[in-house]
Amino acid sequence: MKRAMKKNHLSSCLVAIAALTFSCAATQQIEKNDVGSQTLAQLRQRIDQALMDSSLSQSSAGLKIVSLETGEVLYQKNPTLLFHPASNMKLLTTAAALNRLGPSFRFETTLTADSVATGDSSVVGNLYFKGSADPELDDESLRQMVVRMRAAGISHVTGDLVCDASYLDTLRLGVGWMWDDTNGNDWAPISALSTNHNTISITVSPADTLGEKLDVRLQPPTDFMKIDNAATTVDSSDTVAIGNFSIERDWQLPRDIVRVRGGLAIHSAQRSKVTDVVDPTLYAGTRLVEIMRRQGVDFRGRIVKARQPDSAVVIASHISRPLGELMMEINKPSDNLYAELLLKTVAAEVKGPPGTAAGGLAIVKEVLSQAGVDSNEVYLVDGSGVSRYNLISPAHIVKLLIAMHNDFRIQAEFKASLPIAGRDGTLKNRMQNTPAAGKLRAKTGSLRGVSALSGYTTTADGEPIVFSMMMQHFVGAATPVRTVQDQIGVLISSFSRRPSDKP
């Protein structure tokens, strides 16, 4: 009987100890969760405070911040409102391109001929110059093609140079691009045969003598762009002439003519401007001919636009770097021409030439649908974000970024293409010497009155985070708005769920 009583007493003690242990563990877990909740509440409060900045007092702001580890929404404000994405549109374009073409895809540009008579080193008939939308084609690429042509023993062309840009459609600008945004490096026209970014750099310097015309030089040096120089070298006191100084390509009636007007003071610094060309296809052909002649190829024909015949014989070609590497040339500096060429290339490769923006956007919407986005909820018209017709929400962007994070086939190339805070690209001078520097990767977006920042970072605990911030309808410079975005980026990057050691 005593043994039974002792046994029952022992069992009761063990149960009590177990209950006490469970109670303590549960209390500790509750306390841990309370600390985490308080810390998250503090993060949300600090983001709310950052968004109270006066620069956003008359503006719209949409944000969504999500843990890639747990799926928890750390913060959101107006996440489903539609915004102009500006260059955040490039996230969609590059995601679709990597998804459909793969990181190893390359662009090819070819030189072909009707026939080649190697005996007399001649191309008998026309030489064909066919582009496939290679965005990095430049003078050096053309020179290498001509070197290969010369190595094949060809030094004479009896016919014309036929420039074939039929791989893409003939629309040179995106839908909704503003007519007064042309005549600049950021809005270069789109062509399957593009070279030197479809731009020319113009440098203007004063002469050594008063009254003489200014010295105008083009880079690359080419006869394609005509110069109308009516500007003179003046005394520094001639404020009228100096105030009227301008370098403009004809844009109201678009022509490849640069007009230099006004004056520069003698001994003053040179001025420069990068301008786009009106006809990129003929510009590429002109540069090829100029390089051929410099390399000793006798060419006396015309430069024309037409299709290459299927029977043409390949003489030389240029193969681009892999798409995975070219991604960095799109997202880090936010290059509009690269993005537009890539959008149409996706259409040409998937649906067949000619590639169109509409065809590319249909594929972008397919990729968005795969990411869980209802494509009927967005409105997209170009690949770069130059157009103000584009509309998308932070929630949509976050879903796409989550899908790209989870796609291990292309995740690395996609993330590597994004600017790194305080390090490179359009984020080189932002968030320097902060917890976000070196680890926050995000795509910027800028139009007048519009600023966006979407991408990835990790918290102080190493928790991976995806976010999208979109602000619009503000007046004045974007700098204060970007400062708010940077503050939030730093808050996310320094966020910790661990209890603070501070009292």
C-alpha positions in Angstrom: 0.0 0.0 0.0 2.8 2.4 0.9 4.6 1.5 -2.3 1.5 2.3 -4.3 1.2 5.6 -2.5 4.8 6.5 -3.2 4.4 5.5 -6.8 1.3 7.7 -7.2 3.1 10.6 -5.5 6.1 10.2 -7.8 3.9 10.2 -10.8 2.1 13.3 -9.6 5.5 15.1 -9.2 6.6 14.1 -12.7 3.4 15.4 -14.1 3.8 18.7 -12.2 7.4 19.1 -13.4 6.4 18.4 -17.0 3.6 20.8 -16.8 5.9 23.4 -15.2 8.5 22.8 -18.0 5.9 23.1 -20.7 4.5 26.2 -19.1 8.0 27.8 -18.9 8.7 26.9 -22.5 5.4 28.2 -23.7 6.0 31.4 -21.7 9.4 31.8 -23.3 7.9 31.2 -26.8 5.2 33.8 -26.1 7.8 36.3 -24.9 9.9 35.6 -28.0 6.9 36.1 -30.2 6.0 39.3 -28.3 9.5 40.7 -28.9 9.3 39.8 -32.6 5.8 41.5 -32.9 7.1 44.6 -31.1 10.1 44.8 -33.3 7.9 44.4 -36.5 5.6 47.0 -35.1 8.5 49.3 -34.6 9.6 48.7 -38.2 6.1 49.5 -39.5 6.0 52.6 -37.4 9.3 53.9 -38.7 8.3 53.3 -42.3 5.0 55.2 -41.6 7.1 58.0 -40.2 9.4 58.0 -43.3 6.4 58.2 -45.6 5.2 61.3 -43.7 8.0 63.3 -45.4 6.8 66.6 -46.9 8.0 65.6 -50.4 5.1 63.1 -50.5 2.4 65.3 -48.9 0.6 65.8 -52.2 1.6 62.5 -53.8 0.6 58.9 -54.0 2.8 56.1 -52.5 2.4 52.4 -52.8 4.6 49.8 -51.0 4.7 46.1 -50.3 7.5 44.4 -48.3 7.4 40.6 -48.0 9.6 38.0 -46.3 10.9 35.5 -48.9 11.5 33.0 -46.1 8.0 32.9 -44.6 5.8 34.8 -47.0 4.8 37.2 -44.2 3.9 40.7 -45.3 6.1 43.0 -43.3 4.6 46.2 -44.5 2.1 47.4 -47.1 0.5 50.6 -48.1 -1.8 50.9 -51.2 -0.2 47.7 -52.5 -2.8 47.2 -55.2 -3.0 50.8 -56.6 -1.8 51.2 -60.1 1.3 53.4 -60.7 3.5 54.3 -63.6 6.4 51.9 -63.2 9.0 54.0 -65.2 12.1 51.9 -65.5 10.7 49.2 -63.2 9.2 48.1 -66.4 12.6 46.7 -67.3 12.1 44.1 -64.5 9.2 42.6 -66.5 11.1 42.7 -69.8 14.3 41.1 -68.6 12.3 38.5 -66.6 10.3 37.5 -69.7 13.5 37.4 -71.8 15.4 35.2 -69.4 12.3 33.0 -69.0 11.7 32.4 -72.7 15.2 32.8 -74.3 17.4 31.6 -71.5 20.7 33.2 -70.3 22.8 31.6 -73.0 20.9 33.3 -75.9 23.0 35.3 -78.3 22.3 37.9 -81.0 23.9 37.4 -84.4 24.6 40.0 -87.1 25.7 38.8 -90.5 27.4 40.0 -93.7 26.3 38.0 -96.7 26.6 38.2 -100.5 24.8 37.1 -103.7 28.1 35.4 -104.7 31.8 35.6 -103.9 34.4 35.4 -106.7 37.5 34.6 -104.7 39.7 34.7 -107.8 39.5 38.4 -108.1 38.7 39.1 -104.4 35.3 40.5 -105.2 31.7 40.3 -104.0 29.9 40.1 -107.3 26.6 41.8 -106.7 25.2 43.1 -103.4 26.6 42.9 -99.9 23.9 42.3 -97.3 24.1 43.6 -93.8 21.4 41.8 -91.6 20.7 42.7 -88.0 19.0 40.7 -85.3 18.6 43.4 -82.7 22.0 43.1 -81.1 22.0 46.0 -78.6 25.7 46.2 -78.1 26.8 46.3 -81.8 29.3 49.1 -82.2 32.1 50.3 -84.4 34.5 47.7 -83.0 32.0 44.9 -83.8 31.8 46.2 -87.4 35.5 46.5 -87.6 35.9 42.8 -86.6 33.4 41.8 -89.2 35.3 43.7 -91.9 38.6 42.1 -90.7 37.0 38.7 -91.2 35.8 39.8 -94.6 39.3 40.9 -95.6 40.7 37.7 -94.2 38.5 35.8 -96.6 40.3 37.6 -99.4 37.5 40.1 -100.2 38.6 43.7 -101.1 36.0 44.8 -103.7 32.1 44.9 -103.8 30.5 45.5 -107.2 27.0 46.2 -106.0 25.2 48.0 -103.2 25.2 47.5 -99.4 21.6 46.3 -98.6 20.7 46.8 -94.9 18.2 44.3 -93.7 16.3 45.2 -90.5 13.3 42.9 -91.1 13.9 40.9 -88.0 11.9 43.6 -86.1 9.0 45.8 -87.2 9.6 49.3 -88.5 8.2 51.2 -85.5 11.1 53.3 -84.2 9.5 54.7 -81.0 7.5 53.1 -78.2 3.8 53.7 -77.7 3.1 56.8 -75.7 6.6 58.2 -76.0 6.4 62.0 -75.9 7.3 63.8 -79.1 9.5 66.3 -77.2 11.5 63.5 -75.5 13.4 62.7 -78.7 16.8 64.1 -79.7 18.6 62.5 -76.8 20.5 59.4 -75.7 17.6 58.1 -73.5 15.1 57.8 -76.4 17.2 56.3 -79.2 15.1 54.9 -82.0 14.6 51.1 -82.3 15.9 49.0 -85.2 17.0 45.4 -85.7 20.1 47.0 -87.2 21.4 49.3 -84.5 24.9 50.4 -83.8 26.7 52.7 -81.3 23.4 52.9 -79.4 22.0 54.7 -82.4 23.6 57.9 -81.2 26.4 60.3 -82.1 28.4 62.4 -79.6 28.9 66.1 -80.6 31.7 68.2 -79.1 31.9 71.9 -79.7 34.9 74.1 -78.8 35.7 77.8 -79.3 38.3 78.7 -82.0 41.5 80.5 -81.2 40.4 83.8 -82.7 37.3 85.9 -82.0 34.7 85.8 -84.7 35.7 82.4 -86.1 33.2 79.6 -86.2 33.2 77.1 -83.4 34.9 73.8 -83.9 32.3 71.0 -84.2 33.4 67.4 -84.1 31.4 64.1 -84.2 32.2 60.8 -82.5 32.3 58.5 -84.2 33.5 60.7 -87.1 30.9 60.1 -89.8 29.3 61.7 -92.8 25.9 60.4 -91.8 25.1 63.4 -89.5 25.3 66.7 -91.3 26.4 69.8 -89.5 24.9 73.3 -89.8 27.3 75.4 -87.8 26.4 79.1 -87.5 27.9 79.6 -84.0 31.0 81.8 -83.4 33.7 82.4 -80.9 32.9 85.5 -78.9 34.2 87.7 -76.1 33.1 86.6 -72.6 31.1 89.9 -72.4 28.8 88.8 -75.2 26.2 87.3 -72.9 23.5 87.3 -75.6 25.5 85.0 -78.0 26.6 82.8 -75.1 23.0 82.6 -73.7 21.8 81.5 -77.2 24.3 78.7 -77.5 22.6 75.4 -78.5 23.3 72.0 -80.1 20.2 70.5 -81.6 19.4 67.8 -84.1 16.4 68.7 -86.2 13.5 67.1 -84.4 10.3 68.9 -85.2 10.8 67.7 -88.8 13.2 64.9 -87.9 16.4 64.9 -90.0 19.9 63.8 -89.4 21.2 67.4 -89.3 22.8 69.0 -86.2 22.4 72.8 -85.9 24.9 74.7 -83.7 23.8 78.2 -82.8 24.9 81.1 -80.6 28.4 81.4 -79.3 31.1 80.3 -76.9 33.5 82.6 -75.1 37.1 82.3 -76.4 39.2 80.0 -74.2 36.1 78.6 -72.5 35.5 74.9 -72.0 34.2 72.7 -74.7 30.5 71.7 -74.7 29.2 68.3 -75.7 25.9 66.5 -76.3 24.8 63.0 -77.3 22.0 62.9 -79.8 20.1 60.1 -81.4 19.9 59.5 -85.2 16.6 59.5 -87.1 17.3 56.4 -89.2 19.4 53.9 -87.3 19.4 51.3 -90.1 21.1 53.6 -92.6 23.4 54.9 -89.9 24.6 51.4 -89.2 25.1 50.8 -92.9 27.0 54.1 -93.3 29.3 53.2 -90.4 30.0 49.8 -92.0 30.9 51.4 -95.3 33.1 54.0 -93.7 35.0 51.2 -91.8 35.2 49.0 -94.9 36.9 51.9 -96.8 39.3 52.5 -94.0 40.2 48.8 -94.1 40.9 48.9 -97.8 37.7 47.5 -99.2 36.7 49.2 -102.5 33.0 50.0 -102.3 31.3 52.5 -104.7 27.7 51.4 -104.5 24.7 52.8 -102.6 23.5 52.1 -99.1 19.9 51.0 -99.2 17.3 49.2 -97.1 15.8 45.9 -98.3 15.6 42.2 -97.4 18.4 39.8 -97.8 17.6 36.9 -100.2 17.5 33.4 -98.6 20.2 32.2 -101.0 22.8 34.7 -99.8 26.2 33.3 -98.8 27.6 34.2 -95.3 30.9 36.1 -95.4 31.3 37.2 -91.8 29.2 37.5 -88.7 29.3 39.0 -85.2 28.0 37.0 -82.2 27.0 38.9 -79.1 27.8 38.0 -75.5 25.3 35.7 -73.8 22.0 37.3 -72.7 22.9 36.5 -69.1 25.8 39.0 -69.3 23.8 41.6 -71.3 21.2 41.7 -68.5 23.7 43.9 -66.6 23.8 46.4 -69.4 20.0 46.8 -69.2 19.1 47.0 -65.5 22.2 48.4 -63.9 22.4 51.6 -66.0 18.7 51.4 -67.0 19.2 51.3 -70.7 16.1 52.0 -72.7 17.2 50.9 -76.1 18.5 47.6 -74.8 15.2 47.0 -73.2 13.1 47.8 -76.2 15.3 45.7 -78.5 15.0 42.8 -76.1 11.2 43.1 -75.8 10.8 42.8 -79.6 13.5 40.1 -79.8 11.5 37.9 -77.4 8.5 38.3 -79.8 10.7 37.5 -82.9 12.2 34.4 -81.3 9.0 33.0 -79.8 6.4 34.0 -82.4 8.6 34.6 -85.5 9.9 37.8 -87.2 9.1 40.6 -87.4 9.3 41.1 -83.6 6.9 43.7 -82.3 6.4 45.3 -78.9 2.8 44.0 -78.8 4.1 40.5 -79.4 6.7 40.8 -76.7 4.2 42.2 -74.2 1.9 39.3 -74.8 4.8 37.1 -73.6 5.5 39.4 -70.7 1.9 38.9 -69.6 2.2 35.1 -69.9 5.2 35.3 -67.6 3.2 37.5 -65.2 0.4 35.0 -65.2 2.8 32.2 -64.3 3.9 34.4 -61.3 0.3 34.6 -60.1 -0.5 38.1 -61.6 -3.9 38.6 -63.3 -2.6 40.2 -66.5 -6.0 41.9 -66.9 -5.1 44.1 -63.9 -2.1 45.7 -65.6 -1.6 47.9 -68.7 1.7 47.6 -70.5 2.8 49.3 -73.8 6.6 49.3 -74.0 9.7 47.4 -72.7 11.6 50.2 -71.0 9.1 52.2 -69.0 9.5 55.5 -71.0 5.8 55.5 -71.7 3.4 56.9 -69.1 0.7 54.6 -70.4 2.2 51.7 -68.4 0.3 50.9 -65.2 1.1 48.2 -62.6 1.0 47.9 -58.8 3.6 47.2 -56.1 1.8 43.9 -55.4 2.2 42.8 -59.0 5.9 43.6 -59.0 6.4 41.7 -55.8 4.7 38.6 -57.2 7.0 38.7 -60.2 10.1 39.2 -58.0 9.1 36.2 -55.9 8.7 34.1 -59.0 12.1 35.1 -60.3 13.6 34.3 -56.9 12.1 30.8 -57.0 13.2 30.1 -60.5 16.7 28.7 -60.0 17.3 28.4 -63.8 17.6 32.1 -64.1 17.5 33.5 -60.6 21.3 34.3 -60.5 21.4 36.2 -63.8 18.3 38.2 -62.9 19.5 39.3 -59.5 23.0 39.9 -60.7 21.6 42.4 -63.3 20.2 44.7 -60.6 22.0 47.8 -59.3 23.6 47.3 -55.8 23.1 49.9 -53.2 26.2 52.1 -52.7 28.1 50.0 -55.3 27.1 50.3 -58.9 24.5 51.2 -61.5 21.8 53.7 -60.7 22.2 52.9 -57.0 25.9 53.7 -56.9 25.5 56.9 -55.0 22.5 55.8 -52.9 22.5 54.2 -49.4 26.3 54.4 -49.1 27.8 53.5 -45.8 24.5 52.1 -44.5 23.3 48.5 -43.6 21.8 48.4 -47.1 25.1 49.1 -48.9 26.4 46.1 -50.8 23.4 43.8 -50.2 20.2 45.7 -51.3 19.7 45.0 -55.1 16.9 46.9 -56.8 15.7 48.4 -60.0 15.1 52.2 -60.0 12.5 53.9 -62.0 12.3 57.6 -62.9 10.0 59.9 -64.9 9.1 63.4 -64.1 6.9 63.2 -61.0 7.5 59.4 -60.7 10.0 57.4 -58.7 10.1 53.6 -58.0 12.5 51.2 -56.4 11.8 47.4 -56.4 14.1 44.5 -55.6 15.7 42.4 -52.9 17.6 42.7 -49.7 18.3 40.8 -46.5 17.6 41.8 -42.9 20.2 42.0 -40.1 19.2 38.4 -39.3 19.9 37.3 -42.9 16.2 36.9 -43.7 15.6 37.5 -47.5 13.2 40.2 -48.3 11.4 41.3 -51.5 10.0 44.8 -51.8 8.4 47.3 -54.2 8.1 51.1 -53.6 6.3 53.3 -56.1 5.7 57.0 -55.7 4.1 59.4 -58.2 2.4 62.8 -58.7 5.1 64.8 -56.8 6.3 68.2 -58.0 9.9 69.2 -58.2 13.1 67.1 -58.0 12.9 63.4 -57.2 15.8 63.6 -54.7 13.7 64.0 -51.6 11.4 61.1 -52.7 14.5 58.9 -53.3 15.8 59.8 -49.9 12.5 58.4 -48.4 13.0 55.2 -50.4 16.6 54.9 -49.2 15.5 55.4 -45.6 13.0 52.5 -46.0 15.6 50.4 -47.8 18.0 50.9 -44.8 15.2 50.2 -42.3 14.4 46.8 -44.0 18.1 45.9 -44.3 18.8 46.6 -40.6 15.5 45.0 -39.3 16.0 42.2 -36.8 13.5 39.9 -35.2 16.0 39.1 -32.4 15.5 40.8 -29.0 17.5 43.9 -28.6 20.3 44.0 -26.0 19.4 47.6 -25.3 17.2 48.2 -22.2 
